[in-house]
Amino acid sequence: MLKYIDEDVSDDYKKLLQVGEQYHKDAEFFKVIIEDFNENTSNLQESIESITNAINEVAVTINEGTDGVGSIANKTSNMVEELTNIKSTIKHNLESAKKLVDTVSGFKL
């Protein structure tokens, strides 16, 4: 029985210890991999947040630009309307001036 314990059980116990040590090494290896993965995930999350903030800032800038273009369009439309009114007034004044010249030319001194 001692021979069986010395030869078989002792060898099996040594193999069990080796398997346990390898299991421990593998667990440490996976721990390092998971820690690296966690760090990379955190960095990726920060990058995504930065990109999201940049996109939001671009959207705000585009909205402000759109508002500015709309304001310019309204002011341009108002200018066109005013210039049309001025043109009409000038035409009316020219017609009145022509009538005045015709009326005055009828008088002889």
Backbone as a ProteinNet text record, in pm:
[ID]
protein_1_A
[PRIMARY]
MLKYIDEDVSDDYKKLLQVGEQYHKDAEFFKVIIEDFNENTSNLQESIESITNAINEVAVTINEGTDGVGSIANKTSNMVEELTNIKSTIKHNLESAKKLVDTVSGFKL
[TERTIARY]
82.5	0	87.9	196.5	287.9	350	379.5	433.6	331.6	204.9	98.1	87.8	90.8	82.2	204.7	322.4	447.7	455.6	409.6	424.5	305	186.3	69.2	10.5	-18.4	-83.9	9.4	134	230.1	242.8	252.8	261.8	133.8	19.5	-107.8	-116.6	-70	-72.4	18.2	135	227.1	161.5	96.7	27.5	-85.6	-157.3	-264.5	-209.3	-93.1	-28.8	11.6	64.9	104.2	-17.9	-125.8	-248.6	-298	-293.7	-336	-249.4	-118.5	-27.6	-55.4	-75.3	-106.6	-239.2	-335.5	-465.4	-446.7	-362.5	-334.8	-268.4	-169.8	-102.4	-202	-287.3	-388	-484.4	-521.9	-611.7	-545.1	-417.8	-344.3	-337.2	-312.8	-306.5	-440.2	-549	-681.2	-714	-665.7	-687.1	-621.6	-499.1	-428	-503.3	-549.2	-623.1	-751.6	-823	-948.7	-921.7	-814.4	-779.8	-747	-670.6	-640	-767.4	-855.5	-982.4	-1064	-1066.5	-1140.2	-1082.5	-950.1	-886	-916.3	-908.8	-939.1	-1084.4	-1172.8	-1314.4	-1336.7	-1267.5	-1279.8	-1228.6	-1115.8	-1061.1	-1156.1	-1214.9	-1310.3	-1432.3	-1479.2	-1594.9	-1561.9	-1442.4	-1402.1	-1396	-1343.7	-1336.3	-1475.5	-1566.5	-1703.6	-1770	-1746.5	-1803.2	-1747.1	-1617.2	-1556.3	-1616.4	-1633	-1691.9	-1835.6	-1910.1	-2049.2	-2054.8	-1965.5	-1962.2	-1928.2	-1833.2	-1795.6	-1912.3	-1983.5	-2099.4	-2206.7	-2229.8	-2328.9	-2288.5	-2159.4	-2112.6	-2130.3	-2103.2	-2123.5	-2271.7	-2358.1	-2502.6	-2547.4	-2494.6	-2529.9	-2482.2	-2360.5	-2305.9	-2389.4	-2429.8	-2513.5	-2647.3	-2706.9	-2834.9	-2819.4	-2709.6	-2686	-2666.3	-2592.8	-2572.6	-2703.5	-2787.9	-2918.2	-3002.8	-3000.7	-3074.8	-3022.2	-2887.8	-2827.7	-2866.9	-2866.5	-2905	-3051.3	-3135.9	-3278.1	-3297.8	-3222	-3230.3	-3184.9	-3075.8	-3026.9	-3130.9	-3193.3	-3295.9	-3412.8	-3456.2	-3566.5	-3528.1	-3406.6	-3362.1	-3347.7	-3299.7	-3287.6	-3425.4	-3519.8	-3656.7	-3714.7	-3690	-3736.1	-3670.2	-3541.4	-3470.8	-3529.7	-3558.5	-3616.9	-3751.2	-3830	-3960.5	-3944.1	-3851.5	-3827.2	-3775	-3683.3	-3631.1	-3740.7	-3833.9	-3947.5	-4033.5	-4055.9	-4131.9	-4060	-3927.7	-3849.6	-3856.4	-3844.6	-3851.2	-3986.7	-4092.4	-4227.1	-4240	-4185.7	-4191.2	-4111.2	-3993.3	-3911.5	-3985.6	-4049.2	-4124.4	-4237.3	-4308	-4416.9	-4362.1	-4247.5	-4186.7	-4143.3	-4090.4	-4050.6	-4172.7	-4282.6	-4405.8	-4457.1	-4449.9	-4494.1	-4403.1	-4272.6	-4178.8	-4202.7	-4231.8	-4260.3	-4386	-4490.6	-4612.6	-4585.5	-4502.6	-4469.5	-4393.8	-4300	-4224.8	-4320.4	-4412.7	-4510.2	-4598.5	-4638.1	-4723.9	-4648	-4523.2	-4441.8	-4405.4	-4382.2	-4344.5	-4461.8	-4579.7	-4697.2	-4698.5	-4623.9	-4617.9	-4507.3	-4537	-4436.1	-4411.7	-4291.3	-4257.2	-4231.4
-118.1	0	125.8	122.5	237.8	257.3	142.1	151.9	217.7	180.9	239.6	389.2	425.5	568.3	640.8	579.7	643.4	661.3	561.2	568.1	634.5	589.5	637.2	764	761.3	874.5	994.5	973	1083.8	1148.7	1065.2	1120.8	1196.3	1136.4	1203.6	1335.8	1338.5	1460.3	1567.2	1526	1620.3	1678.4	1588.7	1636.3	1732.5	1702.7	1789.8	1925.7	1925.7	2052.8	2131.4	2060.7	2127.3	2187	2111.4	2162.1	2283.9	2280.5	2394.8	2516.5	2497	2608.4	2666.6	2576.9	2624.3	2700.1	2648.7	2716.3	2855.9	2867.5	2997.7	3092.8	3040.9	3123.2	3168.9	3076.5	3111.3	3217.8	3203.8	3302.7	3439.9	3444.6	3572.1	3630.2	3544.6	3589.3	3649.5	3581	3632.4	3759.4	3770.8	3893.5	4011.4	3993.2	4099.7	4135.4	4033.1	4058.1	4136.2	4097.9	4166.2	4308.7	4330.8	4467.2	4554.3	4498.5	4572	4601.8	4502.8	4521.8	4631.7	4631	4733.1	4872.6	4882.8	5011.8	5058.3	4965.6	5000.9	5043	4975.6	5011	5151	5183.8	5318.1	5424	5395.9	5490.2	5507.4	5397.7	5404.5	5486.8	5468.8	5545.8	5695.6	5731	5871.8	5927.4	5847.9	5891.9	5913.2	5821.3	5834.2	5957.9	5985.4	6105.7	6231.4	6231.9	6346.9	6366.9	6258.2	6267.2	6316.8	6267	6310.7	6459.8	6507.3	6650.9	6732.9	6685.1	6757.3	6762.2	6651.3	6648.7	6744.9	6747.7	6840.7	6985.6	7016.1	7152.6	7189.3	7094.1	7118.9	7143.7	7065.4	7082.5	7220.7	7265.7	7399.2	7505.4	7489.7	7585.8	7588.6	7471.5	7465.3	7534	7510	7575.8	7726.8	7773.2	7917.9	7973.5	7899	7941.1	7945.9	7847.1	7843.4	7962.4	7993.9	8111.3	8238.8	8247.9	8365.4	8377.8	8265.6	8266.9	8306.4	8254.4	8291.1	8439.1	8494.1	8636.8	8720.5	8678.3	8749.4	8742.8	8626.8	8612.6	8706.4	8715.1	8806.4	8950.9	8988	9126.5	9157	9061.1	9080.9	9097.3	9016.6	9028.7	9166.2	9213.2	9347	9454.7	9438.8	9536.9	9540.9	9423.8	9417.5	9489	9466	9531.6	9683.3	9729.2	9873	9933.1	9861	9911.7	9918.4	9823.4	9826.9	9949.5	9978.9	10098.5	10226.1	10228.8	10346.8	10363.7	10254.6	10259.5	10314.5	10269	10316.2	10465.5	10508.4	10650.9	10734.5	10686.7	10760.4	10770.2	10663.8	10664.6	10766	10766.5	10863.1	11005.6	11028.9	11162.8	11205.8	11112.5	11145.9	11184.6	11111.6	11144.8	11283	11311.7	11443.9	11553.2	11527.6	11626.7	11652.3	11547.6	11563.1	11646.8	11619.5	11697.6	11843.1	11865.3	12001.6	12073.6	12004.4	12065	12097.3	12010.1	12034.5	12155.3	12162	12273.5	12403.9	12404.2	12526.7	12569.6	12479	12515.1	12582.8	12571.5	12638.2	12786.3	12828.3	12970.5	13036.8	13155	13230.1	13361.7	13397.6	13524.4	13631.6
0	0	0	74.2	73.5	-63.8	-128.4	-263.1	-356.1	-347.6	-429.3	-401.7	-274.4	-237.4	-288	-271.9	-310.7	-461.9	-539	-683.2	-751.2	-722.9	-796	-735.3	-610.7	-545.9	-543.7	-516.1	-511.6	-649.3	-754.5	-890.5	-927.3	-893.1	-920.5	-844.3	-723.3	-641.9	-704	-753	-818.7	-944.9	-1021.4	-1141.8	-1105.1	-997.3	-950.5	-909.6	-843	-806.3	-931.1	-1033	-1157.6	-1227.7	-1229.9	-1291.1	-1214.4	-1083	-1001.2	-1026.6	-1037.5	-1066	-1205.1	-1302.7	-1438.1	-1439.3	-1364.9	-1354	-1295.1	-1194.3	-1131.6	-1233.1	-1308.3	-1409.8	-1517.3	-1559.8	-1660.5	-1607.2	-1480.9	-1420.7	-1416.1	-1382.4	-1381.5	-1522.7	-1621.7	-1760.3	-1804.1	-1774.9	-1810.7	-1733.7	-1612.3	-1534.4	-1604.9	-1652.8	-1725.5	-1853.2	-1926.1	-2050.1	-2020.9	-1918.1	-1883.8	-1837.2	-1762.3	-1720.4	-1841.1	-1937.9	-2061.1	-2139.1	-2148.2	-2217.7	-2151.1	-2019.4	-1943.9	-1971.2	-1973.4	-2000.5	-2142.9	-2237.4	-2376.8	-2392.1	-2320.6	-2325.9	-2269.9	-2161.2	-2102.6	-2200.1	-2263.9	-2362.3	-2479.7	-2523.6	-2633.9	-2594.4	-2472.1	-2424.4	-2421.7	-2375.2	-2374.9	-2516.7	-2609.6	-2748.8	-2806.8	-2778.1	-2828.2	-2769.4	-2642.3	-2580.7	-2646.1	-2676	-2743.5	-2882.1	-2955	-3088.9	-3080.7	-2982.5	-2964.7	-2935	-2847.7	-2816.6	-2940.5	-3019.4	-3141.3	-3239.5	-3253.9	-3343.8	-3295.2	-3164.3	-3108.7	-3134.2	-3120.3	-3145.7	-3293.4	-3382.7	-3525.4	-3554.3	-3489.7	-3510.1	-3464.1	-3349.2	-3299.3	-3397.8	-3448	-3544.6	-3671.9	-3719.5	-3840	-3815.6	-3699.2	-3667.2	-3662.2	-3601.8	-3596.8	-3737.8	-3821.4	-3960.1	-4036.7	-4013.3	-4079.2	-4037.3	-3908.3	-3860.7	-3926	-3937.6	-4001.1	-4147.3	-4218.5	-4360.2	-4373.5	-4284.7	-4287.8	-4263.1	-4169.4	-4139.7	-4259.5	-4322.2	-4441	-4553.3	-4571.2	-4675.9	-4649.5	-4524.1	-4489.6	-4514.9	-4475.3	-4495.7	-4644.6	-4721.5	-4865.9	-4929.6	-4885.9	-4936.6	-4903.8	-4782.1	-4742.5	-4828	-4857.6	-4941	-5081.3	-5136.2	-5271.4	-5272.4	-5169.8	-5161	-5151.3	-5069.3	-5055.2	-5184.9	-5252.2	-5379.9	-5485.8	-5482.8	-5575.3	-5546.6	-5420.7	-5382.9	-5425.9	-5406.5	-5446.8	-5598.5	-5672.4	-5818.8	-5863.1	-5798.3	-5832.2	-5803.3	-5690.6	-5654.2	-5753.5	-5793.5	-5891.3	-6024.4	-6067.3	-6192.9	-6184.4	-6071.3	-6051.7	-6053.8	-5988.6	-5987.1	-6127.4	-6207.5	-6345	-6428.4	-6410.5	-6483.7	-6441.7	-6312.1	-6263.8	-6316.6	-6320.8	-6372.4	-6520.6	-6595.6	-6737.8	-6758.5	-6678.1	-6687.2	-6651.4	-6550.7	-6509.1	-6620.1	-6684.9	-6795.9	-6909.7	-6942	-7048.4	-7012.7	-6887.8	-6843.2	-6848.1	-6799.9	-6796.6	-6939.5	-7027.8	-7165.3	-7236.6	-7185.8	-7246	-7215.2	-7116.7	-7082.1	-7162.7	-7218.1	-7293.5	-7223.2	-7221.3	-7159.8	-7257.5
[MASK]
+++++++++++++++++++++++++++++++++++++++++++++++++++++++++++++++++++++++++++++++++++++++++++++++++++++++++++++

